[in-house]
Amino acid sequence: MAKKKTKADSEKLSKAVVNGMQEKKASDIVVMDLREIKNAVADFFVICSGSSDKQLDAIAGSVDDEVYKKIKENPWQIEGRSNKEWVILDYISVVVHIFRKDRREFYSIERLWGDAKITEIED
């Protein structure tokens, strides 16, 4: 039986995700804490932007590597790697959204989850 994740586990995971994003110069990194929101689908959303298909791929790979290196966890699911507009790495307690800049504005996830505590990470 799998060990139940604690709040500290999801915080550590979100920090590893941010490190992976920073390694590949992701821009506009935002950590959304959803833990106080009723019926939230995860503890955290971590969102960033990339400027090209190649950078989106590099960021996703870096996040995957960094999380595995620090926490020994693989994403439960990965979506969007083929269309290169919005890549999602789902670690269940932390969901990673890597957008091409124009797509991020279009979907504006930050506005959908307006009640979340939002932390902007300096570039």
A tleap script that builds the chain and sets N, CA, C and O, in Angstrom:
source leaprc.protein.ff14SB
mol = sequence {
  NMET ALA LYS LYS LYS THR LYS ALA ASP SER
  GLU LYS LEU SER LYS ALA VAL VAL ASN GLY
  MET GLN GLU LYS LYS ALA SER ASP ILE VAL
  VAL MET ASP LEU ARG GLU ILE LYS ASN ALA
  VAL ALA ASP PHE PHE VAL ILE CYS SER GLY
  SER SER ASP LYS GLN LEU ASP ALA ILE ALA
  GLY SER VAL ASP ASP GLU VAL TYR LYS LYS
  ILE LYS GLU ASN PRO TRP GLN ILE GLU GLY
  ARG SER ASN LYS GLU TRP VAL ILE LEU ASP
  TYR ILE SER VAL VAL VAL HIE ILE PHE ARG
  LYS ASP ARG ARG GLU PHE TYR SER ILE GLU
  ARG LEU TRP GLY ASP ALA LYS ILE THR GLU
  ILE GLU CASP
}
set mol.1.N position { 0.838 -1.183 0.000 }
set mol.1.CA position { 0.000 0.000 0.000 }
set mol.1.C position { 0.886 1.251 0.000 }
set mol.1.O position { 1.866 1.326 0.741 }
set mol.2.N position { 0.536 2.214 -0.825 }
set mol.2.CA position { 1.337 3.432 -0.961 }
set mol.2.C position { 1.192 4.312 0.276 }
set mol.2.O position { 0.131 4.380 0.896 }
set mol.3.N position { 2.284 4.978 0.610 }
set mol.3.CA position { 2.302 5.886 1.755 }
set mol.3.C position { 1.506 7.144 1.400 }
set mol.3.O position { 1.655 7.693 0.309 }
set mol.4.N position { 0.666 7.592 2.325 }
set mol.4.CA position { -0.108 8.809 2.094 }
set mol.4.C position { 0.825 10.010 2.099 }
set mol.4.O position { 1.697 10.129 2.959 }
set mol.5.N position { 0.632 10.898 1.128 }
set mol.5.CA position { 1.475 12.089 1.028 }
set mol.5.C position { 1.075 13.112 2.092 }
set mol.5.O position { -0.105 13.281 2.398 }
set mol.6.N position { 2.069 13.780 2.640 }
set mol.6.CA position { 1.814 14.836 3.608 }
set mol.6.C position { 1.939 16.189 2.927 }
set mol.6.O position { 2.400 16.280 1.789 }
set mol.7.N position { 1.526 17.243 3.631 }
set mol.7.CA position { 1.672 18.600 3.092 }
set mol.7.C position { 3.134 18.921 2.821 }
set mol.7.O position { 3.464 19.575 1.832 }
set mol.8.N position { 4.010 18.450 3.713 }
set mol.8.CA position { 5.439 18.704 3.536 }
set mol.8.C position { 5.947 18.032 2.259 }
set mol.8.O position { 6.794 18.587 1.559 }
set mol.9.N position { 5.428 16.831 1.953 }
set mol.9.CA position { 5.825 16.131 0.730 }
set mol.9.C position { 5.452 16.940 -0.508 }
set mol.9.O position { 6.264 17.075 -1.423 }
set mol.10.N position { 4.238 17.477 -0.548 }
set mol.10.CA position { 3.828 18.224 -1.734 }
set mol.10.C position { 4.567 19.560 -1.828 }
set mol.10.O position { 4.816 20.049 -2.930 }
set mol.11.N position { 4.922 20.155 -0.684 }
set mol.11.CA position { 5.729 21.385 -0.713 }
set mol.11.C position { 7.127 21.092 -1.262 }
set mol.11.O position { 7.647 21.850 -2.082 }
set mol.12.N position { 7.727 20.004 -0.813 }
set mol.12.CA position { 9.057 19.608 -1.285 }
set mol.12.C position { 9.013 19.317 -2.792 }
set mol.12.O position { 9.918 19.701 -3.534 }
set mol.13.N position { 7.973 18.649 -3.222 }
set mol.13.CA position { 7.789 18.336 -4.643 }
set mol.13.C position { 7.650 19.622 -5.461 }
set mol.13.O position { 8.262 19.748 -6.522 }
set mol.14.N position { 6.859 20.565 -4.980 }
set mol.14.CA position { 6.673 21.816 -5.735 }
set mol.14.C position { 7.990 22.592 -5.833 }
set mol.14.O position { 8.253 23.235 -6.849 }
set mol.15.N position { 8.815 22.535 -4.788 }
set mol.15.CA position { 10.124 23.207 -4.834 }
set mol.15.C position { 11.052 22.543 -5.845 }
set mol.15.O position { 11.791 23.227 -6.552 }
set mol.16.N position { 11.016 21.222 -5.917 }
set mol.16.CA position { 11.832 20.503 -6.910 }
set mol.16.C position { 11.380 20.870 -8.327 }
set mol.16.O position { 12.205 21.021 -9.228 }
set mol.17.N position { 10.068 21.011 -8.514 }
set mol.17.CA position { 9.518 21.405 -9.816 }
set mol.17.C position { 10.052 22.785 -10.205 }
set mol.17.O position { 10.509 22.981 -11.331 }
set mol.18.N position { 9.993 23.733 -9.279 }
set mol.18.CA position { 10.482 25.090 -9.550 }
set mol.18.C position { 11.962 25.054 -9.928 }
set mol.18.O position { 12.378 25.731 -10.868 }
set mol.19.N position { 12.763 24.265 -9.198 }
set mol.19.CA position { 14.190 24.143 -9.527 }
set mol.19.C position { 14.388 23.629 -10.948 }
set mol.19.O position { 15.237 24.135 -11.682 }
set mol.20.N position { 13.614 22.635 -11.330 }
set mol.20.CA position { 13.706 22.095 -12.691 }
set mol.20.C position { 13.353 23.135 -13.738 }
set mol.20.O position { 13.982 23.199 -14.794 }
set mol.21.N position { 12.347 23.952 -13.447 }
set mol.21.CA position { 11.956 25.023 -14.377 }
set mol.21.C position { 13.067 26.058 -14.501 }
set mol.21.O position { 13.398 26.504 -15.600 }
set mol.22.N position { 13.639 26.434 -13.358 }
set mol.22.CA position { 14.698 27.448 -13.360 }
set mol.22.C position { 15.939 26.982 -14.114 }
set mol.22.O position { 16.631 27.788 -14.735 }
set mol.23.N position { 16.217 25.686 -14.059 }
set mol.23.CA position { 17.376 25.124 -14.770 }
set mol.23.C position { 17.318 25.423 -16.272 }
set mol.23.O position { 18.355 25.590 -16.915 }
set mol.24.N position { 16.120 25.487 -16.820 }
set mol.24.CA position { 15.951 25.708 -18.265 }
set mol.24.C position { 15.381 27.087 -18.578 }
set mol.24.O position { 14.775 27.302 -19.627 }
set mol.25.N position { 15.588 28.017 -17.644 }
set mol.25.CA position { 15.227 29.432 -17.864 }
set mol.25.C position { 13.749 29.649 -18.191 }
set mol.25.O position { 13.413 30.487 -19.027 }
set mol.26.N position { 12.875 28.898 -17.537 }
set mol.26.CA position { 11.434 29.132 -17.694 }
set mol.26.C position { 11.120 30.541 -17.194 }
set mol.26.O position { 11.801 31.046 -16.302 }
set mol.27.N position { 10.108 31.169 -17.753 }
set mol.27.CA position { 9.746 32.521 -17.319 }
set mol.27.C position { 8.385 32.514 -16.620 }
set mol.27.O position { 7.603 31.573 -16.750 }
set mol.28.N position { 8.132 33.580 -15.884 }
set mol.28.CA position { 6.844 33.778 -15.204 }
set mol.28.C position { 6.414 32.564 -14.381 }
set mol.28.O position { 5.283 32.093 -14.505 }
set mol.29.N position { 7.318 32.063 -13.544 }
set mol.29.CA position { 6.999 30.891 -12.711 }
set mol.29.C position { 6.102 31.323 -11.556 }
set mol.29.O position { 6.392 32.282 -10.840 }
set mol.30.N position { 5.009 30.588 -11.398 }
set mol.30.CA position { 4.040 30.870 -10.350 }
set mol.30.C position { 3.708 29.560 -9.632 }
set mol.30.O position { 3.465 28.536 -10.271 }
set mol.31.N position { 3.699 29.604 -8.299 }
set mol.31.CA position { 3.268 28.457 -7.492 }
set mol.31.C position { 1.919 28.822 -6.887 }
set mol.31.O position { 1.796 29.813 -6.167 }
set mol.32.N position { 0.916 28.016 -7.185 }
set mol.32.CA position { -0.433 28.246 -6.656 }
set mol.32.C position { -0.720 27.202 -5.581 }
set mol.32.O position { -0.770 26.005 -5.863 }
set mol.33.N position { -0.906 27.666 -4.353 }
set mol.33.CA position { -1.218 26.789 -3.227 }
set mol.33.C position { -2.734 26.622 -3.168 }
set mol.33.O position { -3.462 27.565 -2.856 }
set mol.34.N position { -3.195 25.413 -3.470 }
set mol.34.CA position { -4.635 25.122 -3.534 }
set mol.34.C position { -5.128 24.374 -2.294 }
set mol.34.O position { -6.283 23.952 -2.246 }
set mol.35.N position { -4.268 24.208 -1.300 }
set mol.35.CA position { -4.613 23.352 -0.158 }
set mol.35.C position { -5.796 23.855 0.653 }
set mol.35.O position { -6.486 23.056 1.286 }
set mol.36.N position { -6.046 25.147 0.651 }
set mol.36.CA position { -7.170 25.689 1.430 }
set mol.36.C position { -8.462 25.783 0.608 }
set mol.36.O position { -9.492 26.228 1.116 }
set mol.37.N position { -8.405 25.366 -0.649 }
set mol.37.CA position { -9.575 25.468 -1.512 }
set mol.37.C position { -10.339 24.149 -1.496 }
set mol.37.O position { -9.781 23.087 -1.774 }
set mol.38.N position { -11.604 24.236 -1.172 }
set mol.38.CA position { -12.457 23.049 -1.104 }
set mol.38.C position { -12.551 22.386 -2.479 }
set mol.38.O position { -12.744 23.064 -3.488 }
set mol.39.N position { -12.417 21.080 -2.512 }
set mol.39.CA position { -12.514 20.270 -3.735 }
set mol.39.C position { -11.422 20.566 -4.763 }
set mol.39.O position { -11.612 20.296 -5.949 }
set mol.40.N position { -10.297 21.108 -4.338 }
set mol.40.CA position { -9.184 21.339 -5.266 }
set mol.40.C position { -8.656 19.992 -5.760 }
set mol.40.O position { -8.677 19.000 -5.031 }
set mol.41.N position { -8.188 19.971 -6.994 }
set mol.41.CA position { -7.726 18.732 -7.615 }
set mol.41.C position { -6.302 18.356 -7.220 }
set mol.41.O position { -5.863 17.239 -7.493 }
set mol.42.N position { -5.572 19.273 -6.580 }
set mol.42.CA position { -4.185 19.028 -6.178 }
set mol.42.C position { -3.844 19.979 -5.032 }
set mol.42.O position { -4.617 20.885 -4.719 }
set mol.43.N position { -2.695 19.771 -4.414 }
set mol.43.CA position { -2.219 20.703 -3.381 }
set mol.43.C position { -1.622 21.952 -4.024 }
set mol.43.O position { -1.814 23.066 -3.537 }
set mol.44.N position { -0.898 21.754 -5.122 }
set mol.44.CA position { -0.241 22.865 -5.803 }
set mol.44.C position { -0.370 22.736 -7.314 }
set mol.44.O position { -0.367 21.632 -7.859 }
set mol.45.N position { -0.484 23.887 -7.986 }
set mol.45.CA position { -0.237 24.006 -9.418 }
set mol.45.C position { 1.057 24.804 -9.508 }
set mol.45.O position { 1.211 25.812 -8.818 }
set mol.46.N position { 1.975 24.372 -10.337 }
set mol.46.CA position { 3.171 25.155 -10.611 }
set mol.46.C position { 3.136 25.448 -12.108 }
set mol.46.O position { 3.090 24.535 -12.932 }
set mol.47.N position { 3.159 26.732 -12.443 }
set mol.47.CA position { 2.942 27.171 -13.818 }
set mol.47.C position { 4.143 27.979 -14.289 }
set mol.47.O position { 4.717 28.760 -13.530 }
set mol.48.N position { 4.515 27.782 -15.552 }
set mol.48.CA position { 5.578 28.599 -16.129 }
set mol.48.C position { 5.339 28.754 -17.624 }
set mol.48.O position { 4.459 28.118 -18.204 }
set mol.49.N position { 6.141 29.610 -18.226 }
set mol.49.CA position { 6.073 29.835 -19.664 }
set mol.49.C position { 7.416 29.542 -20.296 }
set mol.49.O position { 8.471 29.697 -19.681 }
set mol.50.N position { 7.342 29.111 -21.552 }
set mol.50.CA position { 8.530 28.933 -22.381 }
set mol.50.C position { 8.278 29.633 -23.699 }
set mol.50.O position { 7.131 29.892 -24.062 }
set mol.51.N position { 9.344 29.940 -24.417 }
set mol.51.CA position { 9.180 30.743 -25.623 }
set mol.51.C position { 9.179 29.936 -26.918 }
set mol.51.O position { 8.882 30.483 -27.980 }
set mol.52.N position { 9.505 28.648 -26.852 }
set mol.52.CA position { 9.554 27.839 -28.076 }
set mol.52.C position { 9.207 26.383 -27.767 }
set mol.52.O position { 9.190 25.963 -26.609 }
set mol.53.N position { 8.932 25.626 -28.828 }
set mol.53.CA position { 8.658 24.190 -28.671 }
set mol.53.C position { 9.834 23.503 -27.973 }
set mol.53.O position { 9.659 22.689 -27.067 }
set mol.54.N position { 11.021 23.856 -28.422 }
set mol.54.CA position { 12.234 23.246 -27.883 }
set mol.54.C position { 12.384 23.549 -26.387 }
set mol.54.O position { 12.760 22.674 -25.607 }
set mol.55.N position { 12.089 24.793 -25.994 }
set mol.55.CA position { 12.213 25.150 -24.579 }
set mol.55.C position { 11.147 24.436 -23.738 }
set mol.55.O position { 11.446 23.997 -22.627 }
set mol.56.N position { 9.913 24.311 -24.240 }
set mol.56.CA position { 8.875 23.580 -23.505 }
set mol.56.C position { 9.328 22.156 -23.222 }
set mol.56.O position { 9.187 21.659 -22.105 }
set mol.57.N position { 9.870 21.509 -24.239 }
set mol.57.CA position { 10.385 20.149 -24.092 }
set mol.57.C position { 11.512 20.092 -23.063 }
set mol.57.O position { 11.550 19.200 -22.216 }
set mol.58.N position { 12.427 21.059 -23.149 }
set mol.58.CA position { 13.574 21.097 -22.230 }
set mol.58.C position { 13.108 21.311 -20.789 }
set mol.58.O position { 13.618 20.669 -19.872 }
set mol.59.N position { 12.147 22.204 -20.588 }
set mol.59.CA position { 11.624 22.463 -19.239 }
set mol.59.C position { 10.964 21.202 -18.683 }
set mol.59.O position { 11.216 20.819 -17.540 }
set mol.60.N position { 10.125 20.562 -19.488 }
set mol.60.CA position { 9.441 19.337 -19.039 }
set mol.60.C position { 10.457 18.264 -18.658 }
set mol.60.O position { 10.306 17.597 -17.634 }
set mol.61.N position { 11.488 18.098 -19.477 }
set mol.61.CA position { 12.525 17.108 -19.184 }
set mol.61.C position { 13.292 17.437 -17.920 }
set mol.61.O position { 13.614 16.550 -17.129 }
set mol.62.N position { 13.584 18.719 -17.731 }
set mol.62.CA position { 14.318 19.163 -16.558 }
set mol.62.C position { 13.503 18.969 -15.274 }
set mol.62.O position { 14.039 18.536 -14.254 }
set mol.63.N position { 12.215 19.289 -15.330 }
set mol.63.CA position { 11.334 19.083 -14.167 }
set mol.63.C position { 11.290 17.599 -13.816 }
set mol.63.O position { 11.431 17.222 -12.653 }
set mol.64.N position { 11.094 16.769 -14.826 }
set mol.64.CA position { 11.036 15.318 -14.634 }
set mol.64.C position { 12.336 14.821 -13.977 }
set mol.64.O position { 12.293 14.055 -13.014 }
set mol.65.N position { 13.476 15.257 -14.497 }
set mol.65.CA position { 14.781 14.839 -13.958 }
set mol.65.C position { 14.983 15.313 -12.518 }
set mol.65.O position { 15.414 14.550 -11.654 }
set mol.66.N position { 14.664 16.583 -12.278 }
set mol.66.CA position { 14.883 17.183 -10.952 }
set mol.66.C position { 14.009 16.501 -9.892 }
set mol.66.O position { 14.483 16.202 -8.796 }
set mol.67.N position { 12.755 16.260 -10.212 }
set mol.67.CA position { 11.846 15.599 -9.261 }
set mol.67.C position { 12.335 14.182 -8.983 }
set mol.67.O position { 12.330 13.734 -7.836 }
set mol.68.N position { 12.755 13.479 -10.026 }
set mol.68.CA position { 13.222 12.113 -9.800 }
set mol.68.C position { 14.507 12.108 -8.965 }
set mol.68.O position { 14.674 11.277 -8.072 }
set mol.69.N position { 15.404 13.037 -9.267 }
set mol.69.CA position { 16.683 13.121 -8.549 }
set mol.69.C position { 16.455 13.412 -7.059 }
set mol.69.O position { 17.104 12.808 -6.206 }
set mol.70.N position { 15.536 14.333 -6.744 }
set mol.70.CA position { 15.338 14.760 -5.355 }
set mol.70.C position { 14.333 13.904 -4.588 }
set mol.70.O position { 14.469 13.721 -3.379 }
set mol.71.N position { 13.319 13.376 -5.288 }
set mol.71.CA position { 12.212 12.728 -4.577 }
set mol.71.C position { 11.958 11.288 -5.036 }
set mol.71.O position { 11.174 10.564 -4.422 }
set mol.72.N position { 12.620 10.885 -6.111 }
set mol.72.CA position { 12.446 9.529 -6.661 }
set mol.72.C position { 11.003 9.262 -7.080 }
set mol.72.O position { 10.455 8.190 -6.824 }
set mol.73.N position { 10.400 10.255 -7.726 }
set mol.73.CA position { 9.021 10.117 -8.182 }
set mol.73.C position { 8.922 10.465 -9.661 }
set mol.73.O position { 9.540 11.418 -10.135 }
set mol.74.N position { 8.133 9.676 -10.376 }
set mol.74.CA position { 7.839 9.952 -11.781 }
set mol.74.C position { 6.427 10.517 -11.879 }
set mol.74.O position { 5.593 10.261 -11.010 }
set mol.75.N position { 6.154 11.292 -12.946 }
set mol.75.CA position { 4.775 11.790 -13.091 }
set mol.75.C position { 3.808 10.632 -13.300 }
set mol.75.O position { 4.132 9.644 -13.959 }
set mol.76.N position { 2.625 10.770 -12.730 }
set mol.76.CA position { 1.567 9.788 -12.913 }
set mol.76.C position { 1.101 9.836 -14.369 }
set mol.76.O position { 0.773 8.808 -14.962 }
set mol.77.N position { 1.077 11.031 -14.930 }
set mol.77.CA position { 0.611 11.212 -16.304 }
set mol.77.C position { 1.294 12.435 -16.910 }
set mol.77.O position { 1.582 13.411 -16.217 }
set mol.78.N position { 1.547 12.362 -18.225 }
set mol.78.CA position { 2.100 13.493 -18.977 }
set mol.78.C position { 1.194 13.725 -20.176 }
set mol.78.O position { 0.854 12.793 -20.904 }
set mol.79.N position { 0.808 14.977 -20.371 }
set mol.79.CA position { -0.056 15.332 -21.508 }
set mol.79.C position { 0.560 16.485 -22.283 }
set mol.79.O position { 1.248 17.325 -21.703 }
set mol.80.N position { 0.321 16.533 -23.582 }
set mol.80.CA position { 0.641 17.699 -24.391 }
set mol.80.C position { 2.034 17.772 -24.968 }
set mol.80.O position { 2.380 18.768 -25.602 }
set mol.81.N position { 2.843 16.753 -24.771 }
set mol.81.CA position { 4.217 16.820 -25.292 }
set mol.81.C position { 4.253 16.872 -26.810 }
set mol.81.O position { 5.207 17.397 -27.383 }
set mol.82.N position { 3.236 16.341 -27.471 }
set mol.82.CA position { 3.257 16.336 -28.942 }
set mol.82.C position { 2.761 17.646 -29.547 }
set mol.82.O position { 3.227 18.036 -30.618 }
set mol.83.N position { 1.822 18.337 -28.886 }
set mol.83.CA position { 1.294 19.565 -29.503 }
set mol.83.C position { 2.101 20.813 -29.173 }
set mol.83.O position { 1.949 21.838 -29.838 }
set mol.84.N position { 2.965 20.742 -28.147 }
set mol.84.CA position { 3.910 21.812 -27.809 }
set mol.84.C position { 3.270 23.173 -27.521 }
set mol.84.O position { 3.874 24.206 -27.808 }
set mol.85.N position { 2.083 23.188 -26.969 }
set mol.85.CA position { 1.459 24.448 -26.571 }
set mol.85.C position { 1.293 24.520 -25.059 }
set mol.85.O position { 1.417 25.581 -24.448 }
set mol.86.N position { 1.005 23.342 -24.465 }
set mol.86.CA position { 0.734 23.272 -23.032 }
set mol.86.C position { 1.064 21.852 -22.588 }
set mol.86.O position { 0.344 20.910 -22.920 }
set mol.87.N position { 2.137 21.702 -21.850 }
set mol.87.CA position { 2.554 20.388 -21.358 }
set mol.87.C position { 2.161 20.299 -19.883 }
set mol.87.O position { 2.410 21.218 -19.103 }
set mol.88.N position { 1.549 19.184 -19.520 }
set mol.88.CA position { 1.156 18.949 -18.125 }
set mol.88.C position { 1.889 17.719 -17.606 }
set mol.88.O position { 1.856 16.656 -18.226 }
set mol.89.N position { 2.548 17.876 -16.466 }
set mol.89.CA position { 3.140 16.760 -15.740 }
set mol.89.C position { 2.326 16.630 -14.459 }
set mol.89.O position { 2.324 17.534 -13.623 }
set mol.90.N position { 1.643 15.516 -14.309 }
set mol.90.CA position { 0.752 15.329 -13.166 }
set mol.90.C position { 1.397 14.405 -12.143 }
set mol.90.O position { 1.543 13.204 -12.366 }
set mol.91.N position { 1.778 14.999 -11.015 }
set mol.91.CA position { 2.344 14.228 -9.905 }
set mol.91.C position { 1.288 13.991 -8.823 }
set mol.91.O position { 1.632 13.674 -7.685 }
set mol.92.N position { 0.031 14.139 -9.161 }
set mol.92.CA position { -1.144 13.988 -8.308 }
set mol.92.C position { -1.267 15.116 -7.277 }
set mol.92.O position { -2.221 15.891 -7.345 }
set mol.93.N position { -0.336 15.233 -6.329 }
set mol.93.CA position { -0.449 16.319 -5.346 }
set mol.93.C position { 0.052 17.649 -5.913 }
set mol.93.O position { -0.298 18.717 -5.412 }
set mol.94.N position { 0.870 17.571 -6.958 }
set mol.94.CA position { 1.389 18.761 -7.636 }
set mol.94.C position { 1.192 18.566 -9.138 }
set mol.94.O position { 1.626 17.565 -9.708 }
set mol.95.N position { 0.535 19.533 -9.765 }
set mol.95.CA position { 0.326 19.477 -11.211 }
set mol.95.C position { 1.128 20.613 -11.846 }
set mol.95.O position { 0.983 21.780 -11.482 }
set mol.96.N position { 1.973 20.241 -12.801 }
set mol.96.CA position { 2.888 21.171 -13.457 }
set mol.96.C position { 2.311 21.566 -14.813 }
set mol.96.O position { 1.958 20.706 -15.621 }
set mol.97.N position { 2.217 22.874 -15.056 }
set mol.97.CA position { 1.701 23.402 -16.321 }
set mol.97.C position { 2.818 24.201 -16.990 }
set mol.97.O position { 3.283 25.202 -16.447 }
set mol.98.N position { 3.242 23.757 -18.161 }
set mol.98.CA position { 4.297 24.449 -18.907 }
set mol.98.C position { 3.664 24.943 -20.209 }
set mol.98.O position { 3.329 24.158 -21.096 }
set mol.99.N position { 3.511 26.253 -20.298 }
set mol.99.CA position { 2.804 26.862 -21.423 }
set mol.99.C position { 3.744 27.563 -22.388 }
set mol.99.O position { 4.785 28.085 -21.988 }
set mol.100.N position { 3.368 27.572 -23.668 }
set mol.100.CA position { 3.941 28.549 -24.578 }
set mol.100.C position { 3.266 29.862 -24.211 }
set mol.100.O position { 2.073 29.866 -23.905 }
set mol.101.N position { 3.990 30.974 -24.230 }
set mol.101.CA position { 3.507 32.252 -23.703 }
set mol.101.C position { 2.093 32.631 -24.160 }
set mol.101.O position { 1.255 32.998 -23.336 }
set mol.102.N position { 1.827 32.545 -25.454 }
set mol.102.CA position { 0.511 32.950 -25.967 }
set mol.102.C position { -0.606 32.038 -25.475 }
set mol.102.O position { -1.724 32.504 -25.253 }
set mol.103.N position { -0.334 30.773 -25.303 }
set mol.103.CA position { -1.344 29.825 -24.808 }
set mol.103.C position { -1.654 30.080 -23.336 }
set mol.103.O position { -2.798 29.927 -22.906 }
set mol.104.N position { -0.667 30.457 -22.586 }
set mol.104.CA position { -0.886 30.721 -21.159 }
set mol.104.C position { -1.874 31.861 -20.981 }
set mol.104.O position { -2.780 31.778 -20.153 }
set mol.105.N position { -1.703 32.916 -21.750 }
set mol.105.CA position { -2.635 34.042 -21.668 }
set mol.105.C position { -4.045 33.607 -22.055 }
set mol.105.O position { -5.023 34.024 -21.434 }
set mol.106.N position { -4.143 32.774 -23.074 }
set mol.106.CA position { -5.447 32.306 -23.552 }
set mol.106.C position { -6.182 31.503 -22.471 }
set mol.106.O position { -7.366 31.737 -22.228 }
set mol.107.N position { -5.492 30.565 -21.825 }
set mol.107.CA position { -6.150 29.700 -20.827 }
set mol.107.C position { -6.244 30.336 -19.444 }
set mol.107.O position { -7.140 29.988 -18.675 }
set mol.108.N position { -5.369 31.234 -19.117 }
set mol.108.CA position { -5.304 31.982 -17.857 }
set mol.108.C position { -5.777 31.186 -16.626 }
set mol.108.O position { -6.761 31.539 -15.975 }
set mol.109.N position { -5.064 30.133 -16.341 }
set mol.109.CA position { -5.370 29.267 -15.188 }
set mol.109.C position { -5.350 30.054 -13.881 }
set mol.109.O position { -6.143 29.787 -12.978 }
set mol.110.N position { -4.443 31.023 -13.783 }
set mol.110.CA position { -4.354 31.802 -12.550 }
set mol.110.C position { -5.690 32.454 -12.209 }
set mol.110.O position { -6.046 32.553 -11.035 }
set mol.111.N position { -6.424 32.893 -13.209 }
set mol.111.CA position { -7.731 33.521 -12.952 }
set mol.111.C position { -8.791 32.489 -12.578 }
set mol.111.O position { -9.686 32.779 -11.784 }
set mol.112.N position { -8.696 31.291 -13.142 }
set mol.112.CA position { -9.678 30.244 -12.820 }
set mol.112.C position { -9.608 29.837 -11.350 }
set mol.112.O position { -10.624 29.502 -10.741 }
set mol.113.N position { -8.412 29.870 -10.792 }
set mol.113.CA position { -8.207 29.484 -9.400 }
set mol.113.C position { -7.856 30.725 -8.583 }
set mol.113.O position { -6.854 30.739 -7.867 }
set mol.114.N position { -8.672 31.754 -8.690 }
set mol.114.CA position { -8.412 33.043 -8.066 }
set mol.114.C position { -8.306 33.016 -6.551 }
set mol.114.O position { -7.719 33.928 -5.967 }
set mol.115.N position { -8.858 31.995 -5.894 }
set mol.115.CA position { -8.803 31.896 -4.430 }
set mol.115.C position { -7.484 31.319 -3.924 }
set mol.115.O position { -7.216 31.340 -2.723 }
set mol.116.N position { -6.666 30.807 -4.833 }
set mol.116.CA position { -5.411 30.188 -4.424 }
set mol.116.C position { -4.420 31.229 -3.904 }
set mol.116.O position { -4.443 32.394 -4.301 }
set mol.117.N position { -3.559 30.776 -3.011 }
set mol.117.CA position { -2.460 31.626 -2.558 }
set mol.117.C position { -1.385 31.517 -3.643 }
set mol.117.O position { -0.889 30.427 -3.926 }
set mol.118.N position { -1.028 32.656 -4.247 }
set mol.118.CA position { -0.108 32.648 -5.387 }
set mol.118.C position { 1.235 33.241 -4.991 }
set mol.118.O position { 1.317 34.328 -4.419 }
set mol.119.N position { 2.294 32.487 -5.316 }
set mol.119.CA position { 3.651 32.964 -5.093 }
set mol.119.C position { 4.342 33.062 -6.438 }
set mol.119.O position { 4.453 32.075 -7.164 }
set mol.120.N position { 4.809 34.269 -6.768 }
set mol.120.CA position { 5.549 34.461 -8.022 }
set mol.120.C position { 7.024 34.266 -7.722 }
set mol.120.O position { 7.555 34.821 -6.760 }
set mol.121.N position { 7.680 33.468 -8.560 }
set mol.121.CA position { 9.101 33.177 -8.395 }
set mol.121.C position { 9.891 34.120 -9.279 }
set mol.121.O position { 9.590 34.264 -10.464 }
set mol.122.N position { 10.898 34.763 -8.712 }
set mol.122.CA position { 11.735 35.695 -9.486 }
set mol.122.C position { 12.497 34.945 -10.568 }
set mol.122.O position { 12.987 33.841 -10.334 }
set mol.123.N position { 12.597 35.540 -11.751 }
set mol.123.CA position { 13.368 34.921 -12.856 }
set mol.123.C position { 14.851 34.971 -12.562 }
set mol.123.O position { 15.656 34.503 -13.368 }
savepdb mol mol.pdb
quit
